[in-house]
Amino acid sequence: MPLFVWDGVLEDYTSGMVCVLARSEKQAWKMIYEKSSLAWWVLQGEPDFEIEGKERSYSDSGYRKVPKCGYFKTAIRPKKITKPEAFVVWGGG
């Protein structure tokens, strides 16, 4: 089962990382949404989590439908890791 990695994302003062062990990228996107819908929208290239006070949902964002692949064209795409690999992320302060 591949590991999907989004590196250098979810930044405030330092970069964050998102890792999902999933059968497909589509499943990975859904699992991210279930864990943190805010992170899902940021990774989609949509930093505004609310539109007119209404929280967006996974199946219908309130103004456009989420594509069947699970991500928009503006989305940050992950690395697909299928072989042993190590990751090191330094934080700042």
N, C-alpha and C positions, 0 to 999 in steps of 0.2 A: 504494500500500500504506500503510495507516495506521500511525501510531506510537502505542503505548499507553504512558502515563506514569503512574507512581505517585509522587507528590511528598509530601515530609514523612514518609517511612517509614524503617524500619530504623534507628531512633534509638538512640543510646547517649548521647552528650553533645550531638550535633548531628543534624539531620535528614538523611536520605539520599534518594536518588532511584533509581527503577528505570525504565528505558526499554527497550521492546522493539519492533522493527520486525517486524510479523507480519501475515498475511492476515486473522486473526480474533483476538478476545480469547481464545478457547479455545486457539489455537496459542500466543499470548503466554504464557498460564499454563504451558503445557507447556515452553516454552523457558526460562522462569524456573526451573522445577523442575530442568531439565537442567543449568543453570548453577549454581544454589545451592538445594538442597532446603531448607536452613534458611531462606533468604529466602522461599521459597514458603510455608512453614508460618507464618512471621511475618505475611506478607501475608494469609493465610487467617484470621487472628485466632486462631491456635493457637500461642502462643509456646513451649509445651512440645514440643520436638522429639522426645523419646523417651517411650515408654510402656513401663514395666517393662523398661527396658534394650534394647528392640527398636526399631530405627530404622524409622520409617514409610516406606512406599513410595507412589509416585504412584497406582498403580492400586488399592491396598488399604491404607488407613492403619493397619490393625491393629485398628481398632475401628469404623470406618465407611467406607463406600465413597465415593470422590470422585465427585461428580455429573458427568454427561456434559458439562455446560457448562465444567468445569474448575475451578470454585471453589465454596466453601461460602457459605451466606447471610451468614456473619460476615465474609466477605472484604472487604478494602478494594478498591473498584472503581477502575479507572484512568480517566484522561481519554483520549479517543480523538481524536488529532490528525490531521486530514486536509488541513489548509491550512498554509501556511508559518507558523511560530511559533518564537519564541526563548524559552529558559528560562535563568534565572540563579538559582543557588543559592549563598547565602553560608554558609560554615561558621563554627563557633565554636571555642572552645578552652578 
